[in-house]
Amino acid sequence: MGKAFLQQMTVMSFAILVIAMGLGGVFSERSHKQHIPVTSKFQTMKFYSGYSNLWGPEHQEVSQDQSSTTIWLDSSSGSGFKSLQAYKSGFFSAAIKLQAGYTAGVIAALYLSNSQQYPGHHDEIDMEFLGTIPGKPYTLQTNIYISGSGDGQVLTGRELKFHLWFDPTEDFHNYSILWTPSHIIFYVDNIAIRKYPRRVSSTFPQRPLWVYGSIWDASSWATENGKYKADYRYQPFVAKFSKFIVSGCPAQDSTCSAEFSSSLISTGTGGLTSEERTTMKRIQRNYLVYNYCKDYGRYPHRLPECGKHHEGMNETPN
């Protein structure tokens, strides 16, 4: 699996070119179709080929052909699933459709974590959809925790939050995480929205991670810092997942990481083409609604990666 992944990712590093056209983040469909989507470089898999239920089995339904799964939250439980093995790098993706209407307090997520293996001292890479109230958009929160920074009383999160340029409740959209030894890139519909580089080892996840999907009640903080809570008069709260991609270097493969590190990374572009970086900056200008690097009340002392010379917006770690 490691060699196949390396071949796929090497092709991807040269071939991906996604251009967003138009002012205010309006993308040209014609231009978009001329370029190869990152997800097309990988094969989708059946659910049970890559995942198994983790909790709330009675709140999860896998389609007969295993091409999709539906998970839901009600007053009795939420649900989650987990990859069959851990990875030390890779590309992880799913198409997700969210529920419309009142979803305050509810979070659906695709993320990487090792919290079960390192309780109280874990690493995490998140794409979380923060529920909302009618008339207000969902918030997509991208976040990274390193070596327990998400554990304990005081959290050191590295959140960039976005409003999307489409309604995520109307159809499925692709959400992807690329994790390499040198950077993490978050994609929405094959468009890079954030790049988090490895500046120093202490601020970058290096231990093996599992892939998760879940839905749960996070009323204490999810919607406007806990102002709006989950209201179970609107249950069940549903999230649908499909087009599963789990392609990476398994933790047990001693050769994959070395090959991946030496052969995949494009030092000239840092993993993104100039067009992709331009598009990422446009996305951040128009749709970024929270940047931890600019939350000086929360972080009066600048975190190591929050310098002035990063790509994307000034003082943003991409």
MOZI-V814809 format. One record per residue. SS is DSSP state (2 for helix, 1 for strand, 0 for the rest). Layout:
BEGIN
SS  SS
END
This chain:
BEGIN
0  2  2  2  2  2  2  2  2  2  2  2  2  2  2  1  0  0  0  0  0  0  2  2  2  0  0  0  2  2  2  2  2  0  0  1  0  2  2  2  2  0  0  0  1  0  2  2  2  2  1  1  1  1  1  0  2  2  2  1  1  1  0  0  0  0  0  1  1  1  1  1  1  0  0  0  0  0  1  1  1  1  1  0  0  0  1  1  1  1  1  1  1  1  1  1  1  0  0  0  0  0  0  0  0  1  1  1  1  1  1  1  1  0  0  0  0  0  0  0  0  0  0  1  1  1  1  1  1  1  0  0  0  0  0  0  0  0  1  1  1  1  1  1  1  0  0  0  0  0  0  0  0  0  0  0  0  0  0  1  1  1  0  0  0  0  0  0  0  0  0  0  1  1  1  1  1  1  1  0  0  0  1  1  1  1  1  1  0  0  1  1  1  1  1  1  1  0  0  0  2  2  2  0  0  0  0  0  1  1  1  1  1  1  1  1  1  0  0  0  0  0  0  0  0  0  0  0  0  0  0  2  2  2  0  0  1  1  1  1  1  1  1  1  1  1  1  1  1  1  0  0  0  0  0  2  2  2  2  2  2  2  2  0  0  0  0  0  0  0  0  0  0  2  2  2  2  2  2  2  2  2  2  2  2  2  2  1  1  1  1  2  2  2  0  0  0  0  0  0  0  0  0  0  0  0  0  0  0  0  0  0  0  0  0  0  0  0
END
